[in-house]
Amino acid sequence: MRFLVRASAGLWLWALGFSLLYGLHGIGCAREWNRLPLLGGTVFGWSMIALWLILVATAAAMIMWARHSPEGLERRLTLCSTVVGFVSIVVTGAPVIATTACL
């Protein structure tokens, strides 16, 4: 069981992060956070960016964690999963920096 958790941890983090960003997006738009100014931006924009950066930092920490998993196939799968999860979080979350999301 531990093997499966380690081998899929990065992808689980991506799935969780994607769901959190999507959920925060829905809440922020519904409550019109995009109309509340904050530090040259909006509450909506800053909350989305903050969550994305937390997810990126967590994925980077997971890569460091994966480097200490047992050697062999388990380590390779864990590292591969965490790197794929990290890249996926960066790519799918990057639009929060440059776009306005509420229409």
N, C-alpha and C positions, 0 to 999 in steps of 0.2 A: 504494500500500500504506500509506504514511504517513497518507494521508487517512482510510482505513478505521480505522486504529488510533486516531487522534485522535477520530474521530466516534463510536466505540463505547467509549472508555476508561472512562467513568463507569459504564456498565452492566457492563463486565468487572470493575471493582473491586467493584461490588455482588455479582456472582455469586461472585467469589473470597471476599469477606467473609462472605457467607451460608454458603458451604461451610466456611470456617474456623470460624465460630461453631457450626455444626451438628456438625462433627467434634470440636471442643473439648467440646461438650456431651456427646457420646457417651463420650469419654475420661474426662471428669470424673465422669460418673455411674458408669461401669464401675469406676473406681478409688476411688469413694466420697469424692471431694474435698469433697462436701457435708457430710461429717461432721468435717472438719478445721477447727477454729476459727482465724480470723485477723482481728485488728483489728475485732472486733464483728460480723464476718460469717463467711464460710467461704472456704477456698481456692478452691472452685468458683465462688462468686459473684464474688469479686474478680478471678479470672482471666477470667471472661466479660465483666465490666465493663471491665477493662483492654483486652482485645482489641477490644471495641466502640468504646471511646474512641479507640484507635489508628486504627481504620477510619474513624471520623468525621473525625479530624484529617487523615488521608490524603485523604479525599474533599474536604475544604475546601481543602487544598493543591492538589488537582487543578483545582478551580475557578479558583484564581489562575493556575495553569499554562495553563488553557484560554483565559484572557483574552489570552494572548500568541500564540495561534495565528494563522495567516494570515487576513486579512480576508475577508469574504464568507460564502459558504455554509459553508465549512469551520469558521469561527469560530462561526457560529450553531449548527451541529450539535454541535460540541465542547462549547460552553457548555451546550446543552440536555442532552446526554448526561451531563455531569458533574453538573449540578444534579439531574437525575432520579436519578442514582446516589447522590448525597449524601442526598436526601430518602428514597430507598429504604433506605439503610443506617440512617438515623436511625429510620425507622418500623419496619422489620423487626427491628432490634436493640434497640429500647427496652424490650421486655419483660424483658431480662436485669436491669434495675434493680429491678423491682418484683415479680418472681415467683420462686418456688422451682421449679426445673425437674426435679429427680430425683424420681420417684415410687416 
